[in-house]
Amino acid sequence: MQFVLCHRHAEVPGRLDDAQYPMLRLSDDVLQPVSAAGTAGRPLHAIGQGSGPLPLLAYSDASGLGRIMRARMRGLHGDGGESAVPGSVAVVFTAHHAVLLKTMALEGRGVAWLPRSLIADELRAGTLVAAGESAWDVPVEIRMCRQRAEMSPVAESLWSLAVGQHVKTTQ
């Protein structure tokens, strides 16, 4: 590994945090619960609405976003138990990558918590719509991690450039 781009949530330490890799916070994003749009632009599936279980498009156990979502749902529930989503939930599809969950959401298969940066065009076009109130949004950071050992001159230059850009944008 020279570099890894990953999502992080302040309350959910990741594997790279535990290993104390050098990290740079590049940006912020939000995991937003979304569904395909139905009639009148309303969500086909919505949190706390509907007659049956909420069809959930979930991240796999190995996914960093999956770890964040599981921890946040337990935290919102307050007792460390099951999901905080009201009513029953049925996981109808599991994937490691947000792009695949986005495809399933666009097909109307259920609700997925997706990075807003990934779905901005679909939200503007109305093909995906919010499936819950903004209280269900999960803020995340986008981080760049690097290996601790010295890297090639090109990789070190890229790290220095990223650090320099980050310093300029945060001052």
C-alpha positions in Angstrom: 0.0 0.0 0.0 1.3 3.5 -0.8 -2.0 5.4 -0.6 -5.6 4.5 0.4 -8.6 6.8 0.0 -11.3 5.9 2.6 -14.3 7.2 4.5 -14.1 7.8 8.2 -16.5 8.7 11.0 -15.2 10.3 14.2 -17.0 7.8 16.4 -16.0 4.7 14.4 -12.3 4.0 14.4 -11.0 2.2 11.3 -8.3 -0.4 10.8 -5.9 2.3 9.5 -6.6 4.5 12.5 -5.7 1.5 14.8 -2.4 1.0 12.8 -1.6 4.7 13.1 -1.0 5.4 9.4 -0.4 9.0 8.5 -3.7 10.5 7.3 -4.9 13.6 5.6 -8.5 14.8 5.7 -9.3 15.7 2.1 -13.0 16.5 2.3 -16.3 15.9 4.1 -19.3 14.0 2.7 -22.6 12.7 4.0 -24.1 9.2 3.8 -27.7 9.9 2.9 -30.6 7.4 2.9 -32.1 7.4 -0.6 -34.6 5.5 -2.7 -35.7 5.6 -6.3 -38.4 8.2 -6.9 -42.0 7.0 -7.3 -45.1 8.9 -8.1 -45.0 12.7 -7.6 -41.3 12.5 -6.8 -41.9 10.7 -3.5 -39.6 7.8 -2.4 -40.6 4.3 -3.4 -39.3 3.2 0.0 -39.0 5.5 3.0 -37.8 5.1 6.6 -40.8 4.6 9.0 -43.3 4.4 6.2 -44.9 1.5 4.3 -46.8 -1.6 5.3 -43.9 -4.1 5.4 -40.3 -4.2 6.3 -38.0 -1.5 4.9 -36.0 -3.1 2.1 -32.4 -2.2 3.0 -29.5 -2.2 0.5 -26.6 -2.8 2.9 -22.8 -2.6 2.9 -21.0 -5.9 3.5 -19.3 -6.6 6.8 -15.9 -6.1 5.3 -16.8 -2.6 3.9 -15.5 0.5 5.7 -18.9 2.2 5.0 -20.6 -0.9 6.4 -18.7 -0.6 9.7 -19.6 3.1 9.9 -23.3 2.4 9.2 -23.6 -0.5 11.6 -22.0 1.6 14.4 -24.1 4.6 13.7 -27.4 2.7 13.6 -26.5 1.0 16.9 -25.6 4.5 18.3 -28.8 6.0 17.2 -30.8 3.2 18.8 -29.1 4.0 22.1 -28.8 0.5 23.6 -26.2 -1.1 21.3 -28.9 -3.4 19.9 -30.5 -3.6 16.5 -30.9 -0.9 14.0 -32.4 2.4 15.0 -34.6 2.4 11.8 -38.2 2.4 13.0 -40.2 -0.7 12.0 -38.8 -3.8 10.7 -35.9 -3.9 8.2 -35.2 -6.6 5.6 -31.7 -6.6 4.1 -32.5 -7.4 0.5 -29.0 -7.0 -1.0 -25.5 -6.6 0.3 -22.5 -5.2 -1.5 -19.0 -4.0 -0.7 -19.1 -0.9 -2.9 -21.5 2.1 -2.9 -21.7 2.1 -6.7 -23.4 -1.3 -6.7 -25.8 -0.2 -4.0 -26.5 3.0 -6.0 -27.5 0.8 -9.0 -29.8 -1.3 -6.9 -31.4 1.9 -5.4 -32.0 3.3 -8.9 -33.7 0.1 -9.8 -36.2 0.6 -6.9 -34.9 -2.3 -4.9 -34.7 -0.5 -1.6 -33.1 2.2 0.6 -29.3 2.7 0.6 -27.2 5.1 2.6 -25.0 6.5 -0.2 -22.3 9.2 -0.2 -23.9 12.4 -1.4 -20.9 13.1 -3.6 -21.7 9.9 -5.5 -25.4 10.6 -6.0 -25.4 14.4 -6.5 -26.5 14.1 -10.2 -29.3 11.7 -9.4 -30.6 13.9 -6.6 -30.6 16.9 -8.9 -32.4 14.8 -11.6 -34.9 13.4 -9.1 -34.1 9.8 -10.0 -33.0 9.3 -6.4 -34.7 11.1 -3.5 -34.2 11.3 0.3 -35.8 8.3 2.0 -35.7 9.9 5.4 -35.3 13.2 7.3 -31.9 14.8 7.4 -31.5 13.4 11.0 -30.8 10.1 9.3 -27.8 11.5 7.4 -24.4 10.3 8.6 -21.5 12.8 8.2 -18.2 11.2 7.1 -14.7 12.4 6.2 -12.8 11.5 3.1 -9.3 10.7 4.1 -6.0 9.9 2.2 -3.7 7.5 4.1 -0.2 6.7 3.3 2.3 4.0 4.3 4.6 4.9 7.1 7.8 3.8 5.2 9.5 6.1 2.7 7.9 5.8 -0.8 9.2 6.4 -4.3 10.0 10.0 -5.2 6.8 10.3 -7.2 4.7 9.0 -4.4 6.4 11.3 -1.9 5.8 14.2 -4.3 2.1 13.3 -4.5 1.8 13.2 -0.7 3.6 16.6 -0.4 1.3 18.1 -3.0 -1.8 16.8 -1.2 -0.5 18.1 2.2 0.3 21.5 0.5 -3.2 21.8 -1.0 -4.8 20.8 2.2 -2.9 23.5 4.1 -3.9 26.1 1.6 -7.6 25.2 1.7 -7.8 25.1 5.5 -6.1 28.5 6.2 
